[in-house]
Amino acid sequence: MWIWNIARAQFDTKLKRMMLSKSGSFLAAIAVLSLSVPAFAEEPIKLPEVEGQFIRIELPGKNRQLSLAEVEMFEKGVNLALNKSATQSSTGYSGAAKRAVDGNTDGDFHKGSVTHTQPGQVDPWWEVDLGRVANIEEVAVYNRTQGYGGRLDGFTLRILDADRNEVFVKKRVTQSDVISFLKPGVTLKAKASVATKSKPAGKKEPEGPAHLFILSGQSNMVRVNPAESFTPAVSKSFGKDSVIVVKDAENSQSIRRWAKGWKSVQGKPFETSGDLYDRMMKRVNEAIDGRAIQTVTFVWMQGEADAAGNQVGVYKDSLDQLLKQLKRDLKRDDIHFVLGRLSDYSLDTGKHPEWQEMRDLQVAYAEADPLRAWVDTDDLNDKVRDEKPFNDVHYTPEGYKIFGQRLADKSIELIRSTYVFPGKKTDFKGYDCYQFRIADNRVGVKIVCPKEPAPGKPWLWRSLFWEAISRVNEADLQLVDEGYHVVLVHGDVAGHPSGNKNIDAAYEYVTKEHSFAKKCSMASMSRGTLSLFRWATENPEKVESIYVDNGVCNVLSWPAGKVVPGNNSIANGAPESWAGFKKKFGYETDEEALKTKESPIDLLEPLAKACVPILLVCGDKDPAVPYEENDAVMEERYKKLGGEITVIVEDKGHSHGMKDPTPVLEFIRKHTRASGDN
């Protein structure tokens, strides 16, 4: 079987399949790509006629650890090993045996589908019970990637019958990304499996731009498990569906493996410079998979090899080249850069004379640009040998977990300090305010930003008149002080459903592109209440609470009022706005419009069912929206529906804001959840 790559320069392999021919008559090339099948190949290992129930993989020797991405066993083209009972000699780093039969062939341990025994074992093993004796046509073993594939070298494959008698054994198998054992005359099945397993069926793809984090470097990055501390931290800050974490590191490597065109201090070029960069970017592009990227943070832990090799003199230029490559390939100039400074290893021995020089260079490089930062590692490598403390080049297991957290914290700090909203930035009473348009320039948005967002990024929706009413906005700014964002976006002034698309667009933007909380607090004044309730009643699951200040709750009170013949109202009314309301909703006559059920007081049932609390603040002398025709009616109806509602009646007319806004602020705080998981 031959598969030829026509556009060799364009292919980007996800897996390499290494196979040995059963007949020696041909050499085929097989690999599986994200978009096509390129050429790479050898032959499968010959498998005789054999029936068995147990597939067992052993790793002979001392100080071994066994990791497997997937093990498949085919009978009549069906993978019988899938989701069967699997066991192993021990479990380390939560790498359970069942991961190798979960249908996911991804060899990246940090993506949660690779097994792992405890390190330092003697003869570790892994085994799957097929549940019955099967006619075994093919066994495919998928290795761990990330530079750890060599650990599988020299493994043994055993097949046992139902009584655990050995019916097949193959010892000293050479490791590769994928090793296939195939019965003569049987068509290879595993390759199709590779192409279809990268995304589980039915899994919903994340939407909206993501924050991309690229972790790379040498051994002290290799040993970082992002799933332990880094990924949880950035996910908590930005939302788990809004982050992409890609780690690609290699033990004991100089920066020349990443920086293309590298030359030594002596001016000597390195023939294969940049090869690890290419591998890293291949994985980055696979992870992005066409998704829009909001920010990019490059996290780098490297330099030990260059300090030990006395190449510090070209290290700054190498970092410049590496970042230049990233900016070019990711098409952006605003890449955040976080590096781990070399630890204090060897400083007390003088073993590497350029070690301190490298540490100083790294700090200076990080502090030279606001998009860069560094983290300390001096306290992570304290170990004891022969009852004597010493500073190791590598960290303790707990040290790597702490290191991952520090890298995440610094990354989050950089993003928050440098990434802002688009559009025009102004100062609103001492706070940053951004004004911009979204949805093909159709929807205008303003966002007032806190100095530091609160956990979960809570936010308050506002609409008409907010900027003009100081008593109101100054009260809301107390929430901004506490970490809330205020988002100003208008629906339809008459409360028509067509205006919801504006608020929908703003909601999608702030929750998906900026990881705002999935539920918002909503607040309105006067006629802005019409669009608030129109959107809230159609999206009750997205609303934390509703606060209304002298709001229009009944369109028969405003804009109809007493100026409309036949309308039983004491309100002043607004003829032009009433005409606009009729036109929006298609009413031909006043008589027809007076029968409307489009007032906020008519839209309460979905909110009551969703247990959305409401606070109304009004005046008892309001000629525009009288308490009796608005707030009192809403209170009565909402309580009948079982809803939670509070009404505060003040001695005032149609003015907005409370002299003491404490009740309002306490209401909003009380009903705001503490995280973005709502």
C-alpha positions as CSV (number, residue, x, y, z in Angstrom):
1,M,0.0,0.0,0.0
2,W,1.4,3.4,-1.0
3,I,0.1,6.8,-0.1
4,W,2.1,9.7,-1.7
5,N,2.2,13.2,-0.5
6,I,1.8,15.5,-3.5
7,A,2.3,18.8,-1.6
8,R,5.0,17.8,0.8
9,A,5.7,21.4,1.9
10,Q,2.2,21.8,3.1
11,F,1.5,18.7,5.1
12,D,1.4,18.8,8.9
13,T,1.3,15.3,10.5
14,K,-0.5,14.5,13.6
15,L,0.8,11.0,14.1
16,K,3.6,9.0,12.5
17,R,3.0,5.3,12.1
18,M,6.0,3.0,12.2
19,M,5.4,-0.5,10.7
20,L,7.5,-3.4,9.7
21,S,6.4,-5.4,6.5
22,K,5.3,-8.9,7.0
23,S,6.6,-9.9,3.6
24,G,9.6,-7.6,3.1
25,S,8.3,-6.8,-0.4
26,F,7.5,-3.2,0.0
27,L,8.0,-0.1,2.1
28,A,4.8,2.0,2.5
29,A,4.3,5.4,4.0
30,I,1.3,6.2,6.1
31,A,0.6,9.2,8.4
32,V,-2.5,10.9,9.4
33,L,-3.0,14.7,9.1
34,S,-5.6,17.1,10.3
35,L,-6.6,17.8,6.7
36,S,-5.0,15.1,4.5
37,V,-3.0,11.8,4.6
38,P,0.6,12.4,3.8
39,A,3.3,10.0,3.0
40,F,5.4,8.2,5.7
41,A,5.7,4.5,6.3
42,E,7.1,1.2,7.3
43,E,5.5,-2.2,7.8
44,P,3.5,-3.7,10.6
45,I,5.0,-6.4,12.8
46,K,3.8,-9.8,11.7
47,L,1.0,-11.3,13.9
48,P,0.3,-15.1,13.5
49,E,-3.1,-16.7,13.7
50,V,-4.0,-16.2,17.3
51,E,-7.0,-16.1,19.6
52,G,-6.8,-14.5,23.0
53,Q,-8.6,-12.5,25.7
54,F,-5.9,-10.4,27.4
55,I,-3.6,-7.9,25.7
56,R,-0.6,-7.2,28.0
57,I,2.2,-4.7,27.6
58,E,5.3,-5.1,29.8
59,L,8.3,-2.8,30.2
60,P,11.2,-5.0,31.4
61,G,13.9,-3.5,33.6
62,K,14.6,-1.3,36.6
63,N,13.6,2.3,37.1
64,R,11.0,2.2,34.3
65,Q,7.7,4.0,33.9
66,L,5.0,3.0,31.4
67,S,2.8,5.4,29.5
68,L,0.3,4.5,26.7
69,A,-1.9,6.8,24.7
70,E,-4.2,4.0,23.3
71,V,-4.2,0.3,22.7
72,E,-6.6,-1.1,20.0
73,M,-7.4,-4.7,19.2
74,F,-9.4,-5.5,16.0
75,E,-11.6,-8.4,15.1
76,K,-13.5,-8.2,11.9
77,G,-12.7,-4.5,11.7
78,V,-14.1,-3.7,15.2
79,N,-11.9,-2.4,18.0
80,L,-12.8,-4.8,20.9
81,A,-10.5,-3.1,23.4
82,L,-12.5,0.1,23.4
83,N,-13.8,0.9,26.9
84,K,-13.0,-2.6,28.2
85,S,-11.6,-3.2,31.7
86,A,-8.0,-2.2,31.9
87,T,-5.4,-2.5,34.8
88,Q,-1.8,-1.6,35.3
89,S,1.0,-2.3,37.8
90,S,0.5,1.2,39.5
91,T,-0.9,4.6,38.7
92,G,1.1,7.8,38.8
93,Y,0.0,11.4,38.1
94,S,-3.6,10.3,37.7
95,G,-2.8,8.4,34.5
96,A,-5.4,5.7,35.0
97,A,-5.2,2.4,33.0
98,K,-8.6,3.1,31.4
99,R,-7.2,6.1,29.5
100,A,-5.6,3.7,27.0
101,V,-9.0,2.3,25.9
102,D,-11.0,5.5,25.9
103,G,-10.9,6.0,22.1
104,N,-8.5,8.9,22.2
105,T,-5.1,8.4,20.5
106,D,-3.7,11.8,21.5
107,G,-0.2,11.2,22.9
108,D,-0.1,14.5,24.9
109,F,-0.3,13.4,28.5
110,H,-1.6,16.8,29.6
111,K,-4.7,16.4,27.5
112,G,-5.9,13.7,29.9
113,S,-5.9,10.6,27.8
114,V,-2.5,9.0,28.4
115,T,-1.8,6.3,31.1
116,H,1.1,6.6,33.6
117,T,2.5,4.2,36.1
118,Q,4.5,5.3,39.1
119,P,8.1,6.3,38.2
120,G,11.1,4.2,39.1
121,Q,9.3,0.9,38.9
122,V,10.7,-2.6,38.2
123,D,9.0,-4.3,35.2
124,P,5.8,-2.1,35.0
125,W,2.9,-3.5,33.0
126,W,-0.5,-2.6,31.5
127,E,-3.3,-5.0,30.5
128,V,-6.8,-5.0,29.0
129,D,-9.4,-7.8,29.3
130,L,-11.4,-8.1,26.1
131,G,-14.2,-9.8,28.0
132,R,-14.1,-12.9,25.7
133,V,-11.7,-14.9,23.5
134,A,-11.4,-13.1,20.2
135,N,-9.8,-13.8,16.8
136,I,-7.1,-11.2,17.0
137,E,-6.4,-9.6,13.6
138,E,-4.5,-6.5,14.6
139,V,-3.1,-4.8,17.8
140,A,-2.1,-1.1,17.6
141,V,-0.1,0.5,20.3
142,Y,-0.1,4.3,20.5
143,N,2.8,5.9,22.3
144,R,3.1,9.0,24.5
145,T,4.4,12.0,22.6
146,Q,6.0,15.3,23.8
147,G,9.5,13.8,23.7
148,Y,8.8,10.9,26.1
149,G,8.3,8.2,23.5
150,G,11.7,6.7,24.2
151,R,10.5,5.4,27.5
152,L,8.5,2.7,25.7
153,D,11.6,1.3,23.9
154,G,12.1,-2.4,24.4
155,F,8.6,-3.2,25.5
156,T,7.0,-6.7,25.4
157,L,3.6,-7.5,23.9
158,R,1.9,-10.6,25.3
159,I,-1.5,-12.1,24.3
160,L,-3.1,-14.5,26.8
161,D,-6.0,-16.8,26.5
162,A,-9.0,-17.0,28.9
163,D,-6.9,-19.1,31.3
164,R,-4.1,-16.6,31.1
165,N,-1.9,-18.9,29.1
166,E,0.5,-17.2,26.8
167,V,-0.5,-17.6,23.1
168,F,1.8,-14.9,21.6
169,V,4.8,-12.8,22.7
170,K,6.9,-10.3,21.0
171,K,9.9,-8.9,23.0
172,R,12.2,-6.0,22.7
173,V,9.9,-4.0,20.5
174,T,11.3,-0.7,19.2
175,Q,9.3,2.3,20.3
176,S,7.6,4.6,17.8
177,D,4.6,6.9,17.9
178,V,2.4,4.0,16.8
179,I,3.3,0.3,16.5
180,S,1.0,-2.1,14.7
181,F,0.9,-5.9,14.9
182,L,-1.0,-7.2,11.9
183,K,-2.1,-10.7,10.7
184,P,-1.1,-11.5,7.1
185,G,-3.8,-10.9,4.6
186,V,-5.7,-8.5,6.8
187,T,-6.2,-4.8,5.8
188,L,-4.8,-2.4,8.3
189,K,-7.7,-0.9,10.3
190,A,-6.0,1.3,12.9
191,K,-5.2,4.1,10.5
192,A,-8.9,5.0,10.0
193,S,-9.3,5.0,13.7
194,V,-6.5,7.6,14.1
195,A,-8.2,10.0,11.7
196,T,-11.5,10.0,13.4
197,K,-10.7,10.1,17.1
198,S,-9.3,13.5,17.7
199,K,-12.7,15.0,18.5
200,P,-15.2,12.9,20.4
201,A,-18.6,12.6,18.6
202,G,-21.2,15.0,19.9
203,K,-18.8,17.2,21.7
204,K,-19.7,20.8,21.3
205,E,-16.9,23.0,20.0
206,P,-16.1,26.1,22.0
207,E,-17.2,29.3,20.4
208,G,-15.6,32.8,20.3
209,P,-12.0,33.9,20.4
210,A,-9.6,32.2,22.9
211,H,-6.6,33.1,25.0
212,L,-3.7,31.0,23.6
213,F,-0.9,29.9,26.0
214,I,2.1,28.2,24.5
215,L,4.4,26.5,27.0
216,S,7.9,25.5,25.8
217,G,11.5,25.1,26.8
218,Q,13.7,22.3,28.1
219,S,13.6,19.9,31.1
220,N,12.1,22.1,33.7
221,M,9.2,22.8,31.3
222,V,9.0,19.2,30.3
223,R,8.3,18.3,33.9
224,V,5.5,20.9,34.4
225,N,2.0,19.3,34.2
226,P,-0.3,22.1,33.0
227,A,-3.3,20.2,34.3
228,E,-2.1,20.4,37.9
229,S,-2.0,24.2,38.3
230,F,-1.4,26.2,35.1
231,T,-4.5,25.3,33.1
232,P,-6.9,25.4,36.1
233,A,-5.7,28.9,37.0
234,V,-6.1,30.5,33.5
235,S,-9.4,28.6,33.1
236,K,-10.7,30.1,36.3
237,S,-9.7,33.6,35.2
238,F,-10.8,33.5,31.6
239,G,-13.3,30.6,31.4
240,K,-12.4,27.0,30.6
241,D,-13.9,27.3,27.1
242,S,-11.9,30.5,26.4
243,V,-8.4,29.1,26.8
244,I,-6.1,27.0,24.7
245,V,-3.0,25.6,26.4
246,V,-0.3,24.0,24.2
247,K,2.8,22.5,25.8
248,D,5.8,21.4,23.7
249,A,9.1,21.0,25.4
250,E,12.2,18.8,25.1
251,N,14.8,17.8,27.6
252,S,18.4,19.1,27.6
253,Q,18.1,21.4,24.6
254,S,19.7,24.7,23.7
255,I,17.7,27.6,22.4
256,R,19.2,26.9,19.0
257,R,16.6,24.2,18.5
258,W,13.9,27.0,18.5
259,A,15.7,30.1,17.2
260,K,16.2,29.8,13.4
261,G,19.5,30.8,11.9
262,W,21.2,30.5,15.3
263,K,24.9,31.0,15.5
264,S,27.2,30.3,18.5
265,V,29.3,32.8,20.3
266,Q,32.1,31.6,18.1
267,G,30.0,32.4,15.0
268,K,29.3,28.8,14.1
269,P,25.9,28.1,12.6
270,F,23.8,25.1,13.7
271,E,22.5,23.1,10.8
272,T,19.1,22.1,12.1
273,S,18.3,25.3,14.1
274,G,14.6,25.9,14.7
275,D,13.4,22.3,14.3
276,L,11.8,22.2,17.7
277,Y,10.1,25.6,16.9
278,D,8.5,24.0,13.8
279,R,7.3,21.0,15.9
280,M,5.9,23.4,18.5
281,M,4.1,25.5,15.9
282,K,2.6,22.4,14.2
283,R,1.0,21.5,17.5
284,V,-0.1,25.1,18.1
285,N,-1.8,25.3,14.7
286,E,-3.5,21.9,15.3
287,A,-4.8,23.2,18.7
288,I,-6.1,26.5,17.2
289,D,-7.8,24.7,14.4
290,G,-9.0,27.9,12.7
291,R,-10.4,29.4,15.9
292,A,-10.0,33.2,16.4
293,I,-7.3,34.1,19.0
294,Q,-7.9,36.9,21.5
295,T,-4.5,37.0,23.1
296,V,-1.2,35.0,22.8
297,T,1.1,34.3,25.8
298,F,4.4,32.5,25.2
299,V,5.6,30.8,28.4
300,W,9.3,29.9,28.3
301,M,11.5,27.9,30.7
302,Q,14.9,27.4,29.1
303,G,18.5,28.5,29.3
304,E,20.2,25.8,31.4
305,A,21.8,24.2,28.3
306,D,23.0,27.6,27.0
307,A,24.4,28.7,30.4
308,A,26.2,25.4,30.8
309,G,27.5,25.6,27.3
310,N,28.8,29.1,27.7
311,Q,26.5,30.6,25.0
312,V,25.0,33.4,27.1
313,G,26.6,35.9,24.7
314,V,24.1,35.1,22.0
315,Y,21.1,34.4,24.1
316,K,19.4,37.8,23.9
317,D,19.6,37.8,20.1
318,S,18.2,34.2,20.2
319,L,15.2,35.3,22.3
320,D,14.6,38.2,19.9
321,Q,14.7,35.8,17.0
322,L,12.3,33.4,18.7
323,L,9.7,36.1,19.5
324,K,10.1,37.5,15.9
325,Q,9.2,34.1,14.5
326,L,6.2,33.9,16.8
327,K,4.9,37.3,15.8
328,R,5.4,36.5,12.1
329,D,3.7,33.1,12.2
330,L,0.8,34.1,14.5
331,K,0.5,37.5,12.7
332,R,0.4,39.6,15.8
333,D,2.8,42.0,17.5
334,D,1.2,41.9,21.0
335,I,2.5,38.6,22.2
336,H,2.9,38.3,26.0
337,F,6.1,36.7,27.1
338,V,6.6,35.0,30.5
339,L,9.9,33.3,31.3
340,G,11.1,31.4,34.2
341,R,14.5,32.6,35.5
342,L,17.1,29.9,36.0
343,S,17.3,28.7,39.6
344,D,20.2,29.2,41.9
345,Y,21.6,25.8,40.9
346,S,25.4,25.7,40.7
347,L,25.8,29.2,42.1
348,D,27.5,27.9,45.2
349,T,29.8,25.5,43.3
350,G,30.9,27.7,40.4
351,K,30.3,24.7,38.1
352,H,28.9,26.9,35.4
353,P,30.6,30.3,35.3
354,E,27.9,31.9,33.0
355,W,24.9,30.8,35.2
356,Q,24.5,34.0,37.0
357,E,25.1,36.0,33.9
358,M,22.2,34.1,32.3
359,R,19.9,34.8,35.3
360,D,20.7,38.5,35.1
361,L,20.1,38.6,31.3
362,Q,16.7,36.9,31.7
363,V,15.5,39.4,34.3
364,A,16.8,42.4,32.2
365,Y,15.1,41.0,29.1
366,A,11.8,40.5,30.8
367,E,11.8,43.9,32.4
368,A,12.6,45.8,29.2
369,D,9.1,45.5,27.8
370,P,5.6,45.8,29.4
371,L,4.5,42.7,27.5
372,R,7.1,40.6,29.2
373,A,7.6,39.3,32.8
374,W,9.6,36.7,34.7
375,V,9.1,34.4,37.6
376,D,11.5,33.2,40.3
377,T,12.4,29.5,40.8
378,D,15.1,29.7,43.5
379,D,12.9,28.1,46.1
380,L,11.6,25.2,43.9
381,N,14.8,23.1,43.7
382,D,15.7,22.7,47.4
383,K,16.5,19.0,47.9
384,V,18.4,16.7,50.2
385,R,21.1,14.2,49.3
386,D,22.9,12.0,51.8
387,E,21.1,14.1,54.5
388,K,22.7,17.3,53.1
389,P,20.7,20.1,51.4
390,F,21.6,21.1,47.9
391,N,20.2,23.1,45.0
392,D,19.3,20.7,42.1
393,V,18.9,21.8,38.5
394,H,15.5,20.2,38.6
395,Y,12.6,21.0,41.0
396,T,10.7,18.9,43.5
397,P,7.3,17.5,42.4
398,E,5.6,20.1,44.5
399,G,8.0,22.7,43.0
400,Y,6.7,22.0,39.5
401,K,3.1,22.5,40.7
402,I,4.0,25.8,42.3
403,F,6.0,26.8,39.2
404,G,3.0,26.2,37.0
405,Q,0.8,28.3,39.3
406,R,3.4,31.1,39.2
407,L,3.6,31.1,35.4
408,A,-0.2,31.2,35.2
409,D,-0.5,34.1,37.7
410,K,2.1,36.1,35.8
411,S,0.4,35.3,32.5
412,I,-3.0,36.5,33.8
413,E,-1.4,39.6,35.3
414,L,0.2,40.5,31.9
415,I,-3.0,39.9,30.0
416,R,-5.1,42.0,32.4
417,S,-2.6,44.8,32.4
418,T,-2.2,45.1,28.7
419,Y,-5.2,43.7,26.9
420,V,-8.1,46.2,26.6
421,F,-11.3,46.6,24.6
422,P,-11.3,48.0,21.1
423,G,-12.4,51.4,20.0
424,K,-12.1,54.8,21.7
425,K,-10.8,55.0,25.3
426,T,-12.0,57.8,27.5
427,D,-11.9,58.7,31.2
428,F,-15.3,58.4,32.9
429,K,-14.9,59.8,36.4
430,G,-11.5,58.2,36.9
431,Y,-12.4,54.9,35.2
432,D,-11.4,53.6,31.8
433,C,-14.4,53.7,29.4
434,Y,-14.3,52.0,26.0
435,Q,-16.7,52.9,23.2
436,F,-16.9,50.7,20.1
437,R,-19.2,48.9,17.7
438,I,-19.8,45.2,17.1
439,A,-22.0,43.0,14.9
440,D,-20.8,44.4,11.6
441,N,-20.7,47.9,13.0
442,R,-24.5,47.7,13.8
443,V,-24.4,47.8,17.6
444,G,-22.8,50.5,19.8
445,V,-21.4,49.4,23.1
446,K,-19.8,51.3,26.0
447,I,-17.9,49.5,28.8
448,V,-16.7,51.0,32.1
449,C,-13.9,49.0,33.5
450,P,-12.8,48.2,37.0
451,K,-9.1,48.5,38.0
452,E,-9.2,44.8,38.7
453,P,-12.1,42.5,37.6
454,A,-13.7,40.5,40.5
455,P,-13.5,36.7,40.3
456,G,-16.0,35.5,37.7
457,K,-16.1,38.9,36.1
458,P,-19.5,40.1,37.2
459,W,-21.2,42.8,35.1
460,L,-24.1,45.2,35.2
461,W,-26.2,45.9,32.1
462,R,-27.3,49.5,31.7
463,S,-29.1,51.5,29.0
464,L,-30.6,54.9,28.5
465,F,-29.6,58.0,30.5
466,W,-27.0,56.3,32.7
467,E,-24.1,58.7,31.9
468,A,-26.3,61.7,32.4
469,I,-27.6,60.9,35.9
470,S,-24.7,61.4,38.3
471,R,-26.5,60.0,41.3
472,V,-27.1,56.8,39.5
473,N,-23.7,56.3,37.8
474,E,-21.8,57.3,40.9
475,A,-23.6,54.6,42.9
476,D,-22.8,52.0,40.2
477,L,-19.2,53.1,40.3
478,Q,-19.1,51.7,43.8
479,L,-19.7,48.3,42.1
480,V,-17.0,49.1,39.6
481,D,-14.6,49.7,42.5
482,E,-15.5,46.1,43.6
483,G,-14.6,44.6,40.2
484,Y,-17.8,44.9,38.2
485,H,-17.9,46.0,34.6
486,V,-20.8,48.3,33.5
487,V,-22.0,47.5,30.0
488,L,-24.1,50.1,28.2
489,V,-26.1,48.9,25.2
490,H,-29.5,49.9,24.0
491,G,-32.4,47.7,22.9
492,D,-35.5,49.1,21.3
493,V,-36.8,52.3,23.0
494,A,-40.4,51.0,22.7
495,G,-39.5,47.6,24.0
496,H,-40.0,45.8,20.6
497,P,-38.4,42.4,20.4
498,S,-36.3,43.5,17.4
499,G,-34.1,45.4,19.8
500,N,-33.1,42.2,21.5
501,K,-30.5,41.5,18.8
502,N,-28.5,44.5,20.1
503,I,-28.3,43.2,23.6
504,D,-27.8,39.6,22.3
505,A,-24.8,40.8,20.4
506,A,-23.3,42.6,23.4
507,Y,-24.0,39.6,25.6
508,E,-22.3,37.2,23.2
509,Y,-19.3,39.6,22.9
510,V,-18.6,40.1,26.5
511,T,-19.2,36.5,27.7
512,K,-17.4,34.7,24.9
513,E,-14.6,37.2,23.9
514,H,-13.9,38.6,27.4
515,S,-15.2,35.8,29.7
516,F,-17.7,37.9,31.5
517,A,-20.1,36.0,33.8
518,K,-22.8,34.1,32.0
519,K,-25.4,35.9,34.1
520,C,-25.6,39.7,34.4
521,S,-27.3,42.1,36.8
522,M,-29.7,44.3,34.9
523,A,-30.6,47.9,35.8
524,S,-32.7,50.6,34.1
525,M,-34.4,53.9,34.5
526,S,-37.6,55.3,33.0
527,R,-38.3,54.1,29.4
528,G,-35.1,52.0,29.4
529,T,-37.1,49.5,31.4
530,L,-39.1,48.5,28.3
531,S,-36.1,47.0,26.6
532,L,-34.7,45.5,29.8
533,F,-37.8,43.4,30.4
534,R,-38.2,42.5,26.7
535,W,-34.7,41.0,26.7
536,A,-34.8,39.6,30.3
537,T,-38.1,37.7,29.8
538,E,-36.7,36.0,26.7
539,N,-33.4,35.3,28.4
540,P,-34.2,34.6,32.1
541,E,-31.4,32.1,32.4
542,K,-28.9,34.9,31.7
543,V,-30.2,37.3,34.4
544,E,-29.0,37.5,38.0
545,S,-31.3,40.2,39.2
546,I,-33.3,43.3,38.0
547,Y,-33.2,46.7,39.5
548,V,-35.5,49.4,38.1
549,D,-35.5,53.1,39.1
550,N,-38.7,55.0,38.3
551,G,-39.2,52.6,35.4
552,V,-41.9,52.3,32.8
553,C,-43.6,49.1,33.8
554,N,-47.0,49.7,32.0
555,V,-47.2,51.3,28.5
556,L,-50.8,52.3,29.2
557,S,-49.4,54.6,31.9
558,W,-46.5,55.8,29.7
559,P,-46.4,56.6,26.9
560,A,-50.3,56.3,26.6
561,G,-51.4,58.2,29.7
562,K,-54.5,60.3,30.0
563,V,-53.9,61.9,26.6
564,V,-55.2,58.8,24.8
565,P,-59.0,58.7,24.6
566,G,-60.6,55.9,26.5
567,N,-57.5,55.2,28.6
568,N,-58.0,55.1,32.3
569,S,-54.8,56.7,33.5
570,I,-53.6,59.6,35.6
571,A,-50.2,59.8,33.9
572,N,-49.2,62.7,31.7
573,G,-48.5,60.6,28.6
574,A,-46.3,61.2,25.6
575,P,-48.2,61.4,22.3
576,E,-45.2,61.1,20.0
577,S,-43.8,58.1,21.9
578,W,-47.3,56.5,21.9
579,A,-47.4,56.9,18.2
580,G,-44.0,55.3,17.9
581,F,-45.1,52.4,20.1
582,K,-48.2,51.7,18.0
583,K,-46.1,51.8,14.8
584,K,-43.5,49.4,16.1
585,F,-46.1,46.9,17.2
586,G,-48.4,47.3,14.2
587,Y,-51.4,48.7,16.0
588,E,-53.7,50.8,13.7
589,T,-55.8,52.4,16.3
590,D,-55.7,53.6,19.9
591,E,-58.5,51.1,20.8
592,E,-56.4,48.2,19.4
593,A,-53.2,49.4,21.1
594,L,-54.9,49.8,24.5
595,K,-55.5,46.0,24.5
596,T,-51.7,45.4,24.3
597,K,-49.9,42.8,26.3
598,E,-46.5,44.1,25.6
599,S,-45.8,45.9,28.8
600,P,-43.2,44.7,31.3
601,I,-46.1,43.9,33.7
602,D,-47.3,41.4,31.0
603,L,-43.9,39.7,30.6
604,L,-43.2,38.5,34.1
605,E,-44.0,34.8,34.1
606,P,-40.7,33.5,32.6
607,L,-38.8,35.6,35.2
608,A,-40.8,34.3,38.1
609,K,-40.2,30.7,37.0
610,A,-36.5,31.4,36.8
611,C,-36.6,32.9,40.3
612,V,-35.1,36.2,39.1
613,P,-35.3,38.8,42.0
614,I,-36.6,42.3,41.2
615,L,-36.1,45.5,43.1
616,L,-38.2,48.6,42.2
617,V,-37.4,52.1,43.5
618,C,-40.0,54.7,42.7
619,G,-41.5,58.1,43.7
620,D,-44.9,58.6,45.1
621,K,-45.3,61.9,43.3
622,D,-44.2,60.8,39.8
623,P,-46.5,62.3,37.1
624,A,-44.8,60.4,34.3
625,V,-44.9,56.8,35.6
626,P,-47.2,56.9,38.7
627,Y,-46.5,54.3,41.3
628,E,-50.1,53.1,41.3
629,E,-50.1,52.2,37.6
630,N,-46.6,50.8,37.4
631,D,-44.6,49.5,40.4
632,A,-47.7,48.6,42.4
633,V,-49.1,46.6,39.6
634,M,-45.8,44.8,38.9
635,E,-45.4,44.0,42.6
636,E,-48.9,42.5,42.8
637,R,-48.5,40.4,39.7
638,Y,-45.0,39.1,40.4
639,K,-45.9,38.0,43.9
640,K,-48.9,36.1,42.5
641,L,-46.5,34.3,40.1
642,G,-44.4,33.4,43.1
643,G,-41.6,35.8,42.3
644,E,-39.3,37.6,44.7
645,I,-39.9,41.4,44.5
646,T,-39.1,44.4,46.7
647,V,-40.5,47.9,46.2
648,I,-39.0,51.0,47.8
649,V,-41.3,54.1,47.5
650,E,-39.6,57.4,48.1
651,D,-41.0,60.9,48.6
652,K,-40.2,62.3,45.2
653,G,-41.3,62.7,41.6
654,H,-39.7,61.4,38.4
655,S,-36.1,61.7,39.5
656,H,-33.5,59.0,39.6
657,G,-31.1,57.5,42.1
658,M,-31.4,57.2,45.8
659,K,-29.6,59.6,48.2
660,D,-28.3,56.5,50.0
661,P,-27.9,53.8,47.4
662,T,-27.0,51.1,50.0
663,P,-30.2,49.1,49.5
664,V,-29.6,48.9,45.8
665,L,-25.9,48.0,46.0
666,E,-26.7,45.3,48.6
667,F,-29.4,43.9,46.4
668,I,-27.1,43.6,43.4
669,R,-24.2,42.1,45.5
670,K,-26.5,39.6,47.2
671,H,-27.7,38.2,43.9
672,T,-24.3,38.1,42.2
673,R,-22.6,34.8,42.1
674,A,-18.9,34.6,43.1
675,S,-17.7,32.8,39.9
676,G,-18.1,32.7,36.2
677,D,-19.6,29.2,36.3
678,N,-23.2,30.5,36.6
